[in-house]
Amino acid sequence: MMLSPVPLVFLLIPFLQKGALGFKPISLFESDSKNHQQITVAAILETTLQVCRDVAIAEGRDFSSAPRPLTTEGVALACQSSGSESFSSAQSNLKWSNALVDAWKLFSPRYHFDSETFEEGRKLITDGMSVVKKSIDQGNLQAAREKLGEISHTLQDFYSHSNWIELGNTLPHPSLIRSDISIGPVADRSTPTCRSCVGNDCRNNILDNIIRDKLLTSGYFSSLPFKPKGKCSHGDLLDTASLIEPTGGINKDDRDAKHGFLHLTAADVAMAATRELLEDIRGAAGDRNFLQMIGISNGAKALCLVIDTTGSMSDDIAEVKRVSSLIVDSSRGTQAEPSLYILVPFNDPEFGPLTRTTDPDYFKTQINSLTASGGGDFPEMSLSGLQLALTGAPPSSEIFLFTDATAKDTYLAGTVLALIERSKSVVNFLLTGSLASRRRRSSGSIDQGQTTQMRSVNTQLYRDLAQASGGQAIQVTKTQLPQATSLILQSTSSNLVTLLQAVRSPGKPDNFSFVVDVSVTNVTVYIVGSAPSFTLINPAGVSQSNLDVNGTLASVQSVGTFQTLQLDKKVGLWEIRIDSAQPYTLKVVGQSALNFLFELVEVAQGSSLAILNTRPASGSNATLVVTVTGSDSAEVTEVALVESSGTQEIKGSVQPMGGGDFLVTMGKLPAGDFLVRLSGVDSSSRIRAAPISFQRQSSTRVRTSSFTVTAVSDGVFEPGSSPVVPFTVSTNGTGGDFVIQATNNQGFRSSFPSSLFVEIGGSANGTVTLTVPADTPSGSDVTLTIEAQAPGTVDTNYAVLRLSITRQATDVTRPVCQIVSVTANCSANCSLSTWQLSANLSDGNGTGIQRITLRQGDGTLNTTSVLDPGGENVTLALYSASCCSPDVELVAVDGEGNVATCFQSIKVATADTTSQAPNTPVFPPLPMTNATTVSVSNPTSSGNTLDVSASIYLTVPLVILKLGI
């Protein structure tokens, strides 16, 4: 019997927590040490706040900084974000991707700068930076976050595993995020670096000559690779190398580590280095794109539409155009404006392309260009279009699919379901007409009975997918569609929360209750089914039936199978009684800043956590990490898994983890589908002076399986390559032949085994090989879904991976900035005078200057491209500003995403001053020696003297290189 490698890794993690992991990973327990999660989040908060401040100043807006210590909610408020949920979600992506490095790359030295792998570790970082920048450029923000989280882990480990701190450094290493300058002297393989520790005292175990000569070294762990004679060990627990002379270790993973006395210093420098990394990404992406990547949004949720464009959809398309224009025009410039617009058309056999834009006018143009044509046989490629939308939209999106046809590509049903569960997106189907009947006349080979049967099966498929996501499947006539699209207007609102949802299939009479707290507004009840009757009861005991459409509790609208109840808000416990023998769904939503995120996690026998990228195993314990959004002071009092189509509940044990996260441990899960329900208390004075109790539910379900599917990949490949992705199917129960299917959203050719034989209680390995076309744009990503189905059952499970396609960077040199002149004409009244700067910016033989922007300064920047006498492209930058704005910082980005920033500052003066700088480039930075200051002064009428100073450095003229912190 072969053990799955993934469980083996997790069994080892607790023993290795003070071994090769670097700073501690996300942990079960609070500690006075700093872990990767805390370092990453602290860097994100500081950098995001700085970007928001710079954007506000550039736009002439007042900026109110967040109180210290910084929190997610505080920074979101300072940035005037429409809510903190997307910001929290982006942080979650980054910190869990960071943690996965320890889960998947535990024994790979270069991912942790172990075993003196400095060049290899830096290459991981710089190659990863290229992926992040190209992914942002292509709009693939989820891929960018995942890769950014990975490389931040490796960057942070440098300060825990190397002797950089022991060498007396208190600032980040200048070349870890740059491959164009030397990493510095490194002890070669034959040079001893350590002596044995004296007992448990390892303070002086690094050899004196290593410290004196400033040689870099890092610890070797166990036998991966074998430690050469005289080399330092990592140290602690399972590090067998630390038992061999020289004994001990040099890691600074926590305060109890061998060099734990330097842990806090290492953690602080690692945080500063992570900020430098984020600043470099910011420079390449631009402030707006950076903030979008990091989850700061001034608008509502994305508007995501998937539209059937076959011949009979002309009325539907006209309605989509109408409602899209209404949303765009009515929300423009407000917090109700969608933060992103996504459009995916589908036909037969074509589907796509995916349009993703933040420009509402461009979106309207794309929508208005849609025409109805083609078709012929009644099924269409609806699931292919939905797959594109799910992989291209942000997590937790609301997606709307319009069609009057059944699905032709039903083989993608499992893939779509897996993507819904992983992305936690909500899918709503607006189904018009009688679906298949419109095309039956043109497909004479299909008789009426077969058509009816196919229509029934496919509409049930749409209902199943909608219910799994927490969405609606609404069947209306084409003339009723305008009434049904009111759902889109509600669902794209900011801060939408779910208070209750339930499914009854088959239908039966049932009572449901939900809590409306003081923070919730615009409470709406959705009921989908064959006209079920209901009675609504408010907290005061007043009732209203479905027959009273304009009652005192709610206004009721009905269209097709869809009923909407807009409640007259009253705080407290509400009840709704539904009486129907037909299947129905119930969902209650509202608007509130208070919400939560959750992730299923894998827990080692020790205290480390890693995200679970597959369905949890039935019959096993489950663990979740929940994060409350919208408040810094909310406490979680209860988390339960609630059966989605029944009344069974499984309550968990809740434990605070710090930073707004709570660990929830559940008992053994039975087979089935569950929703996550969270109850809590919030004492935030921003909402109300007195604490409030609140309750929320997840939209998407948690589904269990009797087996697991795991897959891992480095996730970065070049166009024209053939990546091989290994996967494992493991079962604790029934064995046999498991059916395998692998699909990807890009339509790349792939090969994989059609089945795997797994022994009872065992596991089996397989591979998926993709063929990436050579013309695939750099920065693309491909979402690979690997599904398995247990023999003789409908039980399925999956693994979902996101792979980045990026060309190897050929230009690693940063742009060069050459100041030509600085002219100041400043008087005592700065508002009446101006100053000017001119500079030449070039990229040598690189990819060329692509963009020059202002990061500081509220003056006017003009740029012109010219050829210098040597034939090189040079960009002339001319900047002019009021003397009240004495600072300017230019950001130059080349075609590869290399970033350089140059900073100039003047002081207010009373005389005209012109400085002519020598022809000396400033990028990369050179030592700022032999400084000369040119100072011109003029007495004022009062006899006082005001100076204008321009510092001219012979090697760095008039420019200070700013490294990002």
N, C-alpha and C positions, 0 to 999 in steps of 0.2 A: 504494500500500500504506500502510495506517494503522498506526502503531506504538501498542502498548498504553501507556497513560499510566503504569502502575505500573512497568514496567521503566525507563521514562524517568526517573521519580523516583529510582529506585535508582542509575541512572547518574550523576545529579547529586549525590547525597548525599556522596560522598567529597570533591567539590570545595567543598561547602557546609558541611563539618564545622566550619569556623571562620567560617561565615557566619551564616545565620539560624537555626541549630539551637538556640541557647541552650547550656546546659551540654552537654557531649558526650553523644551517645546511647550505648547499649550498644555497646561497641567490641571489636574483635579483640585489642587490645593493652593491656597494663597501662601505667599512666601515673601520674605524681605529681600530676596534676590529678584533680578529682572530677567524675564524670559523673552523669547523672540516676539511673542504677541505684543507685549508691552512696549518693546523697543520700536516695533513697526508702527503701532498705532500712535505712539508719541510723535514719531517723525511725520506721519501723515497729518496729524492735527496741526503741528507747528507750520509745516509747509503750506497746507491748505489755507490757514489763517493769513499767512504772508501773501499768498497769491490773491486772496479776496481783498486784502488791504490795498495791494498795488492796483488791482482792477478798479476799485472804488475811487482811488485818487486819480487814476487816469481818466475816469469818466466824470470827474468833478463832483463826486458824491461824498457825503459825510460817511465816516466809517467808525462804528462803535466796536471796539475789540471785545473778545470773549473774556470772561473772568478766569482767573487762574485758580486751581490747576485746570488746564484745558480739558474739555469733554466733547464728545461727539455732538451732543445737543447744543452746547455753547458755541461751538465753531459753526454749526449749521445756521444758528440764529444770526451770528455775526456776518455770515456770508449771504444772509437774506435768502437762504434756500427755502423752497416751498415745503420742506419737511426734512427730517433727519433719516427717514427710512432708507432712501437710496444711498445716502452717505454711509450709513451703518452696513448696508449690504455690500458696498464696494470694499469697505474695511474688512468685512468677513471674508470676501473672496481673497484678498491679499494675505490675511493672516493664516487662513487655512491652506493656501498654496504654499506659504512659507513653511508651515508645519509638515506638509507632505514630503518635503525634501528629506526629513529624518525618517519618514516611513518607507519611502521608496529608494532612497540613495544613502542609506545608513552606512554601508561599507565601501562607498566610493570616496577616496580621500580628496579628490579635487572639488567635490561639492562642499567640503568643510575646511579647505586649506590645510588638511592633515598631511603629514609625511613630506613636508617642504614642497608641496605641489603648487607653488606660487604662480607660475606662468599658466598652468592648466586652470587654476581657479580663476585667475583674471580673465582668461579667454571665455570661460562660462559666463562671467558677468558682462563683458563687452559684447559678446555675441547675443546674449539675452537682451541687452539694451537695444541692439539693432532690431530685434524682434518686436520689442515693446513699441518702439517708434514707428516701425512700418505698420504694425497692427493698428495703432491709433490713426495713422494716416489713411488706412483703408476702412476705418470705422469699426474695427473688430475690437471693441473695448473690453469684452470679457476675456479674450485671448491675451490682451495687453495686461490686464490685472493678474491673470494667472502666472504669466512669465515674470512680471515685476515682483510678485510675491516670492517666486523661486529664487531669483537672483539676489533679492535682499537678504535671504537666509544665508547664502554663501558669503556675501559681503560682510554681514554681521559676524559670522564665524571667524573671519580673519582676526578680529580683535580679541576673540576668546581663545583661539588656538595657537596664534603665533606669538612671538616675543616683541611685537611692536610696542606694546605698553611698557614692557620691562626695559626697553631701550630709552624710556623717558619721554615718549611721545604722548601728547595730550590732544592732538588734532588728527583727523583722518589721514590715511596714506594718500598722497596726491595722485597716484597713477593707477589705482585699482579700477577706476571707471574710465581709464584712458589706455589705449594700447599703443599710442604713438610716442610715449616716453618710457624710460627705463623704470622697472620696478625697484631698482636699487640692488645693492650687493646682497647675495644670498649665500649662506654657507654651503659649500659643495658637499657631495655625498661622503667624501673621505674626511671631512673636517668634524672632529668631535665638538659637540655643542653643550653637553650637560655633564654634571657630576651627580652622584647619588645624593638623595635627600638624607638629612640627618634625622632618623626616625620619621615623624610626620611633618618635620619642618623643611619645606622646600623653598624658602625665601631666597636662598643664594645658590640654587642648583644650576643656573645657567653660567657657563664658564666666563671668566673675566674678559678674555680676549674677544669673545663674541659680543659682549656689551661694549667693550672699548672700540672695536672696529665697526660697530653698528651693522653687524651681519644679521640678516633675517633667518629665522629658523622656526619650525613648528613641531609639535609632538607627533610621534608615531603611535598608532593604535594597534594593539594586538599583533597579528602577523599580516596585516593588510596595508602595505607590504611589510616584509620582515624588517625589523629595525636594524640599521647598520650599527657597527660598533661605535660607542661613544655618543650616540644621538639621544635627544630628549624623547621622553614618552609623553603621551597624552595624559595618562594617569587615571586612577580610580577604578574600582570594581573589576569588571571583566577585562580590563586592559592587561593582558598577560605580558605585554612588552614592558610594562612598568615594574615587573618583578625581575627583569633582567638588567644587569648593570649597564648604564646608570639607572638606579631605581627611582621611583617617584613620577612626577609629571609636571606640566606647566599650564594646564588648562585653567581657565578662569570662568567656567560655565556658571558657577554660583558661588555664594560666599563660603561654602564648605569645601570647595574644590582645592586642589594642591596649591594653586596660586589665587585662591579666593580672596586674599587680601587686596587684590587688584580688580576684583569683579566689577565693582561699581564704576571704576574709572573706565574699564573696558566697555561696559554697557553704555556709558555716556558717549564715548567716542564712536561706538557702533551706531548710536542714534544719530549723531552728527553726520556720520558717513552715509546713513540712509537718507538723510535730508539732502546731502549733496547729490545723491543718485536721483532723488525725486526732482530736484531743481534742474538737473540736466534733462530729464524727461520733459519737464515743463517747458524748458527752452525750445526743445525740438518740436513739441506739439503745439505750443502757443497756449496762452492762459485759458481761453475758453475751452479748448479741447481737453486740456489737462483737468480742468474742473469737472467736465462731463465724465471723463474717465474715472475720476475719484469719487463721483456720485453727488456732486453739488449741482443742484438744478433749481432754477428760478421758475420752473413751470410744472405742469401736471404730468401725469403718466404719458408714455408714448401712445400715439394713435397708430394702431397696427391693423391694416385691412388686407384680407386675402379674398380675391374676387374672381369668380367664374366669368370669363369673357366670351363664352360660346353664344351662338346665334340668338337664343331666346332670352338672353339676359339683358336686353336693352333697357327695359323698364327698371330693373334692379340697379344697373349701372347709373342710370339717371338719378336714382334716389341716393346712391352712394356719393355722387358728385354734389348733390344738394346738401346732404348732411355734413360732408367734409368741408364744403365752403362755409357752412354755418359755423362749424367749430372753429375753423381758421379765422374767419372774419370777426366773430364775436369775442374770441379769447385773445386776440393779438395784443401783446404788450401787458397782459395780466398774468396772475399766477395760475389762471385756468388754461393758459396756452400750453399745448403739449410740448414736452421737452424734446421729443423726437417724432418724426413721421416715417412710417414704414408702409410700403405697398408691395404686394406680391400678386400678380395676375396668374391665372392658370386656365388652360384650355385642354385640348387633346390633339396631339400628344405633348404639346409644349407646356411648360410652366416657367414662371419667372420672367425676367430677372427680378431680384429683390432691389427695390429702391429704398435707400435709407438716408434721410436728410434732416437737418434742423431748420431748413429754409421753407417756411410755409408756402411761399409763392411758387417755388419749384415743385413742391408736393402737389399743389393745386394744378399746375401745368401737367404733371404726370397723370393725375386722376382724370383731368379733362381730355387727355389724349386717348383714353380707353374707348374702344369700340367693341360691339358685340358681333362676332363672326365665327364661322366654323362650327365644329361639333359634328353631329351625324349619328353616332351611336350614343345612347344615353349616359353611360358612365363617363366621368371626367377625372383629371389628375388632381383631385382636391387634396389628397393627403400629401402629395409631393409639394404642392404650394404651401401647405401647413407646415411641413418639415422645414422648408426654407425660412418661414416666418419664425418658428420656434428657435432656430439656431441663429437667426439674425437679430432678434429683438432682445432688449435687456431682460434680465431675470425678473420674474414677478410681473410680467406684462399682461395686459388685457388684449386679446386678439379676437377679431371679428371676421368670420368666414361667411361669404354670401354665395349661395348656389341654389340651383333648382334641379340638380342632378345627383345621382348616387356616385360613390367613389369607385373609380376603375382600379386604382392602385391599393387595394385593400391589404396587400402583403406588407404595407408600411404601417399597419395599425399598431403593431407592437413597438415599432420605432417611435411613432408619434407619442404613444403613451409613455414610453421611457423618457422622451424629451420633455413632456409635460411635468413628469415627476421631478426630473433633475432641475428644470428651470423654474419650477413652481409658478408657471404662467397659467392664466385663465383663458380658456377658449370658448367663445360663444358662436353658435351656428345660427344663421338666419336663413331658413329653408323656405323657399317660395314655391307656389304652384303645387302640383301633385308629383313633383320630381320626375320620375321616369316616364310618365305618360306623354310628356311633350315630345319625346323622340321615338316613341314606340312605332309611330306611323312610318318613320323613315328607316326602320330597322325590321323589315318584315320577317327576318329569320327568327325573331324572338316572339313567342306567343304571349297572350295576355297573362296567363297564369305564371309563366316564368318571370315576366316583367314585374308583376305584383310582388312575387316572392323576393326578387332581388331588391326592389324598392324597400320592402319591409326590413330586410337584413341590413341594408345600408343606412337607413334612417336610425335603426337601433344602434349601429356603429357610431353615428354622429352623437346620439344621446349618451352612449357609454363614455365617449371621449370628453364630452362636455361635463358630465357628472364627475369624472375622475379629476378634472381640473378645477371644479367649482364654478363652471360656467353654465350657460343655458343653451338648449337646442329648441329654437322657437320656429314653429311651422305656421306660416301665414300665407295668404294669397298675395299676389303681386300688388294689388290695390291696397292691402293692409300694411305693406312694408313701411311706409312713412311713419306709421304709429309705432311700429316695433323698434325703429332706429332711435327712439328716445333712450333706449338702453345704452347706446354708445355715449350719448351726452353725459349720462350719470357715471358711467364706468371709467371715463377718462378724467374724472375729477381728481384733484390732489387729495392725499391723505384718506383714501378710501379704505375702510376696514370692514371685516366680516364679523357680524355678531352671532350668526347662526346659519347653518345649512344642514339639510337632511334630504335623504332620498328614500322613497318608499316604492319598491318595485318587487313584487306586485303591490298594488295600492291597498291601503287599509286605513280606517279611521285612527287618528293619533292626535295627541296633545303635545305642543312644543312650547318652550319658554325661552326668553332671551332678556338680557339686562341692557337697559339704556342708561348710561351714566351721563354726568353733566357735561363731559367733554364732547359728546357725540351730537352732531347736527345732521339734518337731511336724511332721516331714517327712512329707508325704503324696503318694502317686502316684495320679493319676486316669487310667484307661484307658476310653475309650468306643468300643464297636464290637461286632460280632457274635462275642462270646466269643473274642477272640484269645488264643493261648497266649503265655506270656512266661517268661523266666528273669531273675531279679534277682541281681546280683553285687555284694557290698560291697567296700570298699577292701582288705580282707584276702584277697579271692579266694573267700570263701564264697558259695555260690549257693543259690537257692531257686526252685522252679518254681511255676507257677500252680496245680498240683495240691495243693500243700502250703499249705493255708489258714491254718495256725497254725505256720508255720516259725520259724526262729531270727532271720530278717532282718525279717520283716514279718507282720502279720496281714492277711488278705485277706477282703474282703466283696464279694459280687456281688449285684446286683439289676438285672434287665432287661439293658440293654446297658451297664451302668455297673459298673465294678470300682474298688474303693478299696483301696490298700495303705498301711497305717500303718507306717512304717519304725521299726525299732529304731535310734536314731541312732548313727552312727559317722562321724567326720570323715574326709573324703578324697574320692576319685574313685569314684563309683558307676557301674554300667553296668546297662542293662536291654535285653534282646534280645526283640523281639516278632516273632512268626511268624503272619501272617494274610494271606490273599488278599483279604479284605474291607476296606473303608475303616475307619480307626481314628484316634483322636486320643489324644495322650499329654500329660499336664501334671504337673509336679512342683512343689509349693509347700511353703513352710515359714513360720515366724515368725521375723523378725529386724528389728532397728532399721535395719540397713544396707540401703538400697535406692537407687533413682535415679529421677529425672524426666528427660524429654527433650523438646525442641522442635525441629522442623525450622525452619530460618531461611533468610532470603534475605541474601546477602552482596553488598554493593556492591563496586565495583572498589577502593574505599579500604578503610576499616576499620569501617564501621558495619553494624549488624545490625537486622533486623526479622523478626518471626515470619511464617512462611509458612502462610497459611490455606487452602491448597489442596494437592492431591497434588503431590509433586515430579515433574518432567518426566523421563521415561525418556530415556536417552542424554545426560543432563546431570549435572554434578557435584552432589553433595548436601552440605549442611552442617547439623550438629546442634549444639545446646548441651545438654550433659548436666549435671545437678546431683546430686551424691551427698547422700543424706539419712541422718541417724542418726549422723554423725560430723563433727567439725571437722578431722580430720587425714587423712582418706582421700585417696588418690591414685588416679587412673584410669590403668591401664597399657595397656588395649586396649578399643576399641569396634568392633564389627563388625555389619554387617547380614547376618542369616542367613536364607536362603531358608526360608519357613515350611513348604513341602511338599517340600523337597529338601535337598541338601547344599552348595549354593553359598554362599560367604561373601565379603563385601566388607569388608575391614578399612580403618579410617580412621586418619588422623594426628591425635594428641591433643595439645592445647596448653592449659595452665592459663590461665584468665582472671582468677583471683582470686575471693574470696567463695564458694568451693566450686563454681564453674562451670568447665566444660571445653569448649573448642571442638573439634569433630571434623569434619574435612574428608574427604570420600569422593571416589573417582573416579567415572567415569560409571556411572550406574545402569542395569542392564538392565530390561526390562519384567518385572513380577512383584510378588509379595508378600514382604515381609521382616519379620523381628523384630529388635529391637535387643538385642544382647548386650553387657554391660559386665563387664570384669574390673578388679579393683583391689586395693590393699593398704591396710589400715587399721591405724594404730598407736595408736589410742585406748586409753588405759589403763583406761578405763571398761569396755571389753570384755575385754581381756586384756593382760597385761604385755608379751607379745611381739607384733609385728605379725602380722596374719593376711591371707591372700589370700582373696578372695571373688569370686563370679561371680553375676550376675543377668541375667534376661531381661525384656523388656517383655511385657505381656500382649497389647496390641493391635498390629496389623500396620501397617507402612508400605507403602502401595501406590502404584505409579507410574502415570503417564498420559502420553499422547503430546501432550496440550495442557493449557492452564491456564484456570481461571475465576477472575476477580478481581472483587470488589465492595467498595464503600465507602459508608458512610452516616454522618451525624452521630449517628444512633442515639437521638435523643430527639424524641418526637412527642407531641402532645396527643390525648386522646380526641376522637373526631369528625373527626380529620384524615385526609388521604390521602397518606401518605408515598410518595415516588418514589425507588426505589433503583436506581442505575445499575450495570451490570455489563459485563464485557468477556470475550469468549472469544478466546484467542490460540493459534495453533498454529505449530510449526516444521516440520510435516509435511503430512499430507494435508489438503486443503480440502474444501469442500462444505457441504451443509446439516446443521447440528448441531441435534439435537432438544433443546428446552429445556423444563424443568419447574421450577416454583417452588411450594414448599409451606411452610406455617407451622404451628406447634404450637397456635396459638389458634383456628384455623379461620376467620381473617379472610378476607373476599373479596379476591381478587387478580386482576390482569390482567398478562399478559406475552406476548411473542411465542412461538409454538409452535416456531419454528425460527429460526436465524440462519445466513446464508450467510457463510462465512469463506473467503477466498482462501488458496491454498497459501502457507504461511509468513506469513500475515497475521493480522488480528484484526478483530472486529466488536463493536459495542456494542449493548446492549439495556437496557430498564428493566423493573422490577417495580413495580407500583402496588398498594399495600395500602389497604383501607378499614377504618379503626379505628372500631368502634362508639362512640357518644358516652357510653355507660354503662360503658366499660372502667375498672376501678378504677385510680386513680393509683398508680404504683409497679409496675404490671404490666410484663412484658416479653414480647416475641414473638421467637421464633427462626425466622429465614427461611433456608431452604435452597434455593439455586439450583443446579440440576443441568444438565449438558449431556452429550449422547452423540454421539460421533464418527460420521460417516456410514458405514454398512455394517459397523460393528464393535460389540463389546460394551464398548469402552473408554469410560469415563465419568469425569467430574471434577465438582467442586462448589465452591461458596463458601458458608460458613455465617456469618450475621450475627445479632447479638443487638441488638434495638432496644428502647429503653425508652419506655414510655407514661406520661407524667407531666403533670399539669396545672400551668400556670404558677402559681407561688406568688403569693398576694395579700397575705399577712401576712409582712412582712420585719422586724418589730420584735420585739426580744427581750422576754421577761417582765420585770416590775419586782419587786424584792424590797425590802420595807420592814420594817426591824427595829422591833418594838414595845418589847421589853424584853429585858434580859439580867440574870439573877439568879444570883449565885454565893454559895454557902454552903460555902466550902472551908476545911478545917482542915489542920494540918500533916500529918496522915495522910490522904492523898487518897482512900484506899479507903473512908473513913468519911463522906465528904461528897459532895454533888452540886451541879450547876449546871444552870440552865434558860435556854432561849432561846425567844422567841416572835416570829414574823414573819408579815407579810401578803404574799402573792404574788399578782400580778394580771397580766393580759395586755391591759389597756385595751380597745380595740375590735377586738382580734385574734381569733384562733381559739380562745382560751381555754387555761388551764393543763391539760395532759393528764397530767402526771406530775411528782412531786417525789420525789427519792431522795437518799440519803446517799452521798456519795463518800468522805468522811472522817468518822470518829467512830463509836464502837461503842455509842452510847446508843440511846434509843428515840425514834422520830419518829412523831408522830400528825398527821394533816391533816384539816381539816373545811372544806367549801365553804359559804360564806355570801354573802348579797347586802349590799353596802354601802349607805349611805343614797342614793347616786346610782343604784342599780340595777345596779351592776357586779358581776360574779362575782369574789369574792376567796377565795383559799384560805388559811386560817389554819394555820400550821405551828407545832407545839409540840414542842420537843426537850428531852430530859433526859438527862444523862449523869453518870457518876462524874467527880470532879475529877481522877482519874488520866488521863482522856481529855479534855484541855483544848481540842482543836480540833474544829471541825465545818465541813463544806462541803456545802451544799445545791445540788442540780442541779435546775433547773426547765426543763421542756420544754413548749412550746405545741403546738397541733394541726398547725402547719406544720413543726415540727421545729426552730424557733428555740430556742437554748439559752442559759441564763444560769446562772452559778455564783456563789454568795456564800459567803464564808469568814469564820468568827469564831473567835477564840482568846482564852482567858483564862489568867491565871497563878494558881497555887495561893495561897490566902489564908487568913487566920484569922478573917475577919469576914464577916458577911452583907452582901452588896452588891447593890443593885438599881439598874440604869441605865435610864432612860427616854429613848429616842431620839426626836428630832423627826421629824415626818412628812415625810421627804425620800426620794424614790426614788433607787435607786443604779444602775439599768440604764436606758439605757447609762451607762458609767462617766463620771464627771465629774472634773475636777481635784481632787486631794485637798489642798485648801488650808485655812487657818484651823483647823488641828487643835487640839482641846482634849482633854486627858486627865483623866479622873476617876479618882482614886486614893484608896482607903480602906485604911488600915493599922491594925494592932492589935499591940501588943507580945506576944510569946509569953512563956512562963514563964522562958525563959532570957534574956530581954531583947532577943532579936533581933527584927527586924521583917520580916514577909512581906507583900508588896503584892499586891493585886488591881487590875489595870488594865483598863479598857475604853476603847479609843480612840474618841472620838466626833468624826467629821468633819462639819462643818456641811453639806457637800454630799454626803458619803458616810458616813452614820451607821453606826458599829459594823460596817461590812462592808468587806472588801477584795475587789475584783473580781479573779478569777483568770483569766488569759487562756489557760491550758492548758500552759505550760511552766515 
